[in-house]
Amino acid sequence: MAQVFAYILHKDGVVDDTALELAAAAKKIDAGATPNAIVVGAGDALDGVCNDMAASYGEVWKVANDALTYPDAEIVRKLLANILPADSIVLFAHEHLGMDLAPGLSVKLDAAFVPDVVDIEGADGSTLKLVRQEFGGAVSAHVTCDASQGAVMTIRPGVFAADESKSAGGQVVDKSADAGDFAATRKFLEIVEAEAGDVDITKSEVLVSCGRGIEDEENLEIAFDLAKAMGADVSCSRPIVDAKWLPKARQVGTSGQTVKPKVYLACGISGSFQHMGGIKGNPFIVAINKNAKAPIFQVADVGIVTDMLDFLPELTEKIEEL
Ligand SMILES: Cc1cc2nc3c(=O)[nH]c(=O)nc-3n(C[C@H](O)[C@H](O)[C@H](O)COP(=O)(O)OP(=O)(O)OC[C@H]3O[C@@H](n4cnc5c(N)ncnc54)[C@H](O)[C@@H]3O)c2cc1C
């Protein structure tokens, strides 16, 4: 089996939750080997990130350069093509950077590409058995992937439990000199932080989150009633913001807020990767959805198949009784 590499996301010296999820996914591809990590960036905090990752990965390949202060997909794609051995198996988190650079990298490496993987059923030689979802999660596609010349895949955040074993005892290997030039036609301008709203859902410990299943603006009252009874805040998926039923500051997801609650009630939310990408810290997820096949049930700790418009008021009543 070829070497397996995980691309590590980090910001301000803090490693993204997906880093240890990718370690777990990599071990499902090759249980007999310790996977390797790639950490790129700039500044003093980079070494700390690399050292953290050495606990979970065999080798941590570091590439340091000021041009990587913001991880520009174009530069990262080129440097990965320069440093990775031919036939590598490379894992990215299925979020904006991974989606941006992974397809182009697979072309550069002439390797198979599989996006948005939700399960790895195993490997038989260089044949990988993977599961991904299609048609908005309505269909689970079981695919085989010939990785004899390498493979690049993106792994949906949250579907693999983080590998917390931290027993790899790995070492940091500086690959900066092999990375080639850092020229790019794209130019990073700035990060625009979202405006603060009436409530800061990024600090909430319990969230009652509403999706399109709420059906009507007037029905939001039942979510606010439940949140009040639970001492929670109300958040939502993007369609609710697009409909102007709630402000953008309450939107969870890749183009909204990143939240880290202890408990997340997903009410009438299908579980798109754009939504789930905004939920970090491995909270206890309770999903309420009338479609038993909704993708949210893949990541939920408790799944309740029912009409939320009936269920939420009943739950509020029971909590108030208690
Ligand atoms: C570039 C980009 C960025 C995006 N960023 C975000 C983002 O940050 N956050 C985000 O949320 N989305 C984002 N999206 C949109 C995302 O792709 C999904 O469209 C969105 O998350 C779906 O929201 P939803 O789950 O509420 O709606 P749907 O996918 O329509 O799901 C509604 C769910 O409610 C269930 N349901 C319906 N009625 C009931 C009922 N009465 N009781 C119980 N269940 C019911 C249905 O079975 C269904 O599963 C983004 C999309 C793009 C292209």
The ligand as an SDF file (V2000), in Angstrom:
LIG
                    3D

 53 58  0  0  0  0  0  0  0  0999 V2000
  -21.0940   28.0440   -1.3780 C   0  0  0  0  0  0  0  0  0  0  0  0
  -22.1930   27.5400   -0.4750 C   0  0  0  0  0  0  0  0  0  0  0  0
  -22.1120   27.8270    0.8730 C   0  0  0  0  0  0  0  0  0  0  0  0
  -23.1090   27.3680    1.7160 C   0  0  0  0  0  0  0  0  0  0  0  0
  -23.0210   27.6610    3.0420 N   0  0  0  0  0  0  0  0  0  0  0  0
  -23.9490   27.1770    3.8900 C   0  0  0  0  0  0  0  0  0  0  0  0
  -23.8570   27.4300    5.2930 C   0  0  0  0  0  0  0  0  0  0  0  0
  -22.9640   28.1050    5.7710 O   0  0  0  0  0  0  0  0  0  0  0  0
  -24.8090   26.8860    6.0820 N   0  0  0  0  0  0  0  0  0  0  0  0
  -25.8360   26.1310    5.6090 C   0  0  0  0  0  0  0  0  0  0  0  0
  -26.6840   25.6670    6.4060 O   0  0  0  0  0  0  0  0  0  0  0  0
  -25.9490   25.8970    4.2830 N   0  0  0  0  0  0  0  0  0  0  0  0
  -25.0400   26.4100    3.4250 C   0  0  0  0  0  0  0  0  0  0  0  0
  -25.1790   26.1930    2.0870 N   0  0  0  0  0  0  0  0  0  0  0  0
  -26.4160   25.5490    1.6120 C   0  0  0  0  0  0  0  0  0  0  0  0
  -26.3490   24.0510    1.7330 C   0  0  0  0  0  0  0  0  0  0  0  0
  -25.8000   23.4950    0.5510 O   0  0  0  0  0  0  0  0  0  0  0  0
  -27.7610   23.4490    1.9090 C   0  0  0  0  0  0  0  0  0  0  0  0
  -28.5610   23.8590    0.8260 O   0  0  0  0  0  0  0  0  0  0  0  0
  -28.4230   23.8800    3.2040 C   0  0  0  0  0  0  0  0  0  0  0  0
  -27.5770   23.6050    4.3020 O   0  0  0  0  0  0  0  0  0  0  0  0
  -29.7100   23.0990    3.3810 C   0  0  0  0  0  0  0  0  0  0  0  0
  -30.3930   23.5980    4.4840 O   0  0  0  0  0  0  0  0  0  0  0  0
  -31.4870   22.7110    5.2190 P   0  0  0  0  0  0  0  0  0  0  0  0
  -30.8460   21.4500    5.7140 O   0  0  0  0  0  0  0  0  0  0  0  0
  -32.1630   23.5750    6.2070 O   0  0  0  0  0  0  0  0  0  0  0  0
  -32.5420   22.4380    4.0410 O   0  0  0  0  0  0  0  0  0  0  0  0
  -32.8500   21.1240    3.2160 P   0  0  0  0  0  0  0  0  0  0  0  0
  -31.6180   20.5160    2.6610 O   0  0  0  0  0  0  0  0  0  0  0  0
  -33.9520   21.4860    2.2980 O   0  0  0  0  0  0  0  0  0  0  0  0
  -33.3950   20.1140    4.3200 O   0  0  0  0  0  0  0  0  0  0  0  0
  -34.5860   20.2910    5.0140 C   0  0  0  0  0  0  0  0  0  0  0  0
  -34.7800   19.0470    5.8650 C   0  0  0  0  0  0  0  0  0  0  0  0
  -35.9240   19.1940    6.6570 O   0  0  0  0  0  0  0  0  0  0  0  0
  -36.6420   17.9890    6.6890 C   0  0  0  0  0  0  0  0  0  0  0  0
  -38.0180   18.3570    6.9880 N   0  0  0  0  0  0  0  0  0  0  0  0
  -38.9100   19.0000    6.1870 C   0  0  0  0  0  0  0  0  0  0  0  0
  -40.0470   19.2380    6.8580 N   0  0  0  0  0  0  0  0  0  0  0  0
  -39.8730   18.7220    8.1100 C   0  0  0  0  0  0  0  0  0  0  0  0
  -40.6830   18.6500    9.2740 C   0  0  0  0  0  0  0  0  0  0  0  0
  -41.9240   19.1860    9.3050 N   0  0  0  0  0  0  0  0  0  0  0  0
  -40.1890   18.0260   10.3710 N   0  0  0  0  0  0  0  0  0  0  0  0
  -38.9480   17.4730   10.3760 C   0  0  0  0  0  0  0  0  0  0  0  0
  -38.1350   17.5210    9.2980 N   0  0  0  0  0  0  0  0  0  0  0  0
  -38.5860   18.1550    8.2040 C   0  0  0  0  0  0  0  0  0  0  0  0
  -36.4220   17.3720    5.3240 C   0  0  0  0  0  0  0  0  0  0  0  0
  -36.5980   15.9580    5.3750 O   0  0  0  0  0  0  0  0  0  0  0  0
  -34.9840   17.7740    5.0210 C   0  0  0  0  0  0  0  0  0  0  0  0
  -34.0690   16.7680    5.4380 O   0  0  0  0  0  0  0  0  0  0  0  0
  -24.2010   26.6270    1.2150 C   0  0  0  0  0  0  0  0  0  0  0  0
  -24.2440   26.3230   -0.1420 C   0  0  0  0  0  0  0  0  0  0  0  0
  -23.2620   26.7820   -0.9720 C   0  0  0  0  0  0  0  0  0  0  0  0
  -23.3500   26.4530   -2.4390 C   0  0  0  0  0  0  0  0  0  0  0  0
  1  2  1  0
  2  3  1  0
  2 52  2  0
  3  4  2  0
  4  5  1  0
  4 50  1  0
  5  6  2  0
  6  7  1  0
  6 13  1  0
  7  8  2  0
  7  9  1  0
  9 10  1  0
 10 11  2  0
 10 12  1  0
 12 13  2  0
 13 14  1  0
 14 15  1  0
 14 50  1  0
 15 16  1  0
 16 17  1  0
 16 18  1  0
 18 19  1  0
 18 20  1  0
 20 21  1  0
 20 22  1  0
 22 23  1  0
 23 24  1  0
 24 25  2  0
 24 26  1  0
 24 27  1  0
 27 28  1  0
 28 29  2  0
 28 30  1  0
 28 31  1  0
 31 32  1  0
 32 33  1  0
 33 34  1  0
 33 48  1  0
 34 35  1  0
 35 36  1  0
 35 46  1  0
 36 37  1  0
 36 45  1  0
 37 38  2  0
 38 39  1  0
 39 40  1  0
 39 45  2  0
 40 41  1  0
 40 42  2  0
 42 43  1  0
 43 44  2  0
 44 45  1  0
 46 47  1  0
 46 48  1  0
 48 49  1  0
 50 51  2  0
 51 52  1  0
 52 53  1  0
M  END
$$$$
